[in-house]
Amino acid sequence: MEGDASKQVETIEGLDAAFLKVLAEHTAGSPMDETVKWTNLTRQEIALLLTVEGISVSVTVVDQLLERYHYRKRKAQKRLATGEHPQRNEQFENIEHISLCLIRPQGIRF
């Protein structure tokens, strides 16, 4: 983890691929906007998992990678339902459609 972190993110061979591999099983996102995504891993956990992949980086480098790949910070929120949202049904229909596409391959009918 020596040197300038801003240079490390550009010069470490295989860093991007390892980062995406680490986050592959730890990424979630909005069912309505595929550009909105987040991870349940902390910056320290990502750095540790990158070490397992053979790449040692600081959390500063992890921050830069999260920004590069448009990950947002996600915080659990507790809210009471405050009424109906105009797209509420559309959200559930979209989730159902995606689930069916993943579970039932195209061309197979039940």
C-alpha positions in Angstrom: 0.0 0.0 0.0 2.9 2.3 -0.7 2.7 5.5 -2.8 0.0 7.9 -3.8 -3.4 6.3 -3.7 -4.6 8.3 -6.7 -1.9 6.8 -8.8 -2.4 3.3 -7.5 -6.0 3.1 -8.8 -4.6 3.7 -12.3 -1.5 1.5 -12.2 -2.3 -1.7 -10.3 -2.7 -4.4 -12.9 -5.9 -6.4 -12.5 -7.4 -4.0 -9.9 -10.6 -3.3 -11.7 -11.3 -6.9 -12.5 -10.6 -8.0 -9.0 -12.8 -5.2 -7.6 -15.7 -6.2 -9.8 -15.2 -9.8 -8.8 -15.2 -9.0 -5.1 -18.4 -7.0 -5.4 -20.2 -9.4 -7.8 -21.9 -11.3 -5.0 -22.3 -8.2 -2.8 -24.2 -5.8 -5.0 -27.8 -4.7 -4.9 -29.7 -2.0 -6.7 -32.9 -0.3 -7.5 -35.5 -2.4 -9.3 -36.6 0.8 -11.2 -33.2 2.3 -12.1 -30.4 -0.1 -13.1 -27.8 2.7 -12.7 -28.5 2.9 -8.9 -26.4 0.3 -7.1 -24.8 -0.3 -3.7 -22.9 -2.9 -1.8 -23.4 -4.3 1.7 -19.6 -4.5 2.2 -17.7 -1.8 4.1 -14.6 -0.2 2.5 -12.4 -2.2 4.9 -14.1 -5.5 3.9 -13.6 -4.7 0.2 -9.9 -3.9 0.9 -9.5 -7.2 2.8 -11.3 -9.2 0.0 -9.0 -7.6 -2.6 -6.0 -8.8 -0.5 -7.4 -12.3 -0.8 -7.4 -11.7 -4.6 -3.7 -10.8 -4.3 -4.1 -7.0 -4.5 -3.3 -4.9 -1.4 -4.9 -1.4 -1.4 -6.0 1.2 1.0 -9.6 2.2 1.7 -8.8 5.4 -0.2 -8.3 3.3 -3.3 -11.5 1.4 -2.5 -13.3 4.8 -2.3 -12.0 5.7 -5.8 -13.1 2.4 -7.2 -16.6 2.8 -5.6 -16.9 6.2 -7.2 -15.5 5.0 -10.6 -18.1 2.3 -10.8 -20.9 4.5 -9.5 -21.6 2.8 -6.2 -23.6 4.8 -3.7 -23.6 4.6 0.1 -26.6 2.8 1.3 -27.9 3.1 4.8 -30.8 1.0 6.3 -33.8 3.1 6.9 -36.9 2.4 9.0 -40.0 4.1 7.7 -43.7 3.7 8.2 -45.8 3.5 5.1 -47.0 7.0 4.3 -49.5 6.3 1.6 -49.5 5.1 -2.0 -46.8 5.8 -4.4 -47.9 6.3 -8.1 -45.4 3.6 -9.3 -45.9 1.2 -6.4 -47.6 -1.5 -8.6 -45.2 -0.9 -11.5 -42.3 -1.6 -9.1 -43.7 -5.0 -8.1 -44.6 -5.9 -11.6 -41.0 -5.1 -12.7 -39.6 -7.3 -9.9 -41.9 -10.1 -10.8 -40.9 -9.9 -14.5 -37.2 -9.9 -13.7 -37.7 -12.9 -11.3 -39.6 -14.8 -13.8 -37.0 -14.2 -16.5 -34.3 -15.5 -14.1 -36.2 -18.5 -12.9 -38.0 -19.5 -16.2 -35.8 -19.6 -19.3 -37.2 -18.2 -22.4 -39.3 -20.5 -24.5 -40.5 -22.7 -21.6 -44.1 -22.3 -20.8 -45.8 -23.5 -17.6 
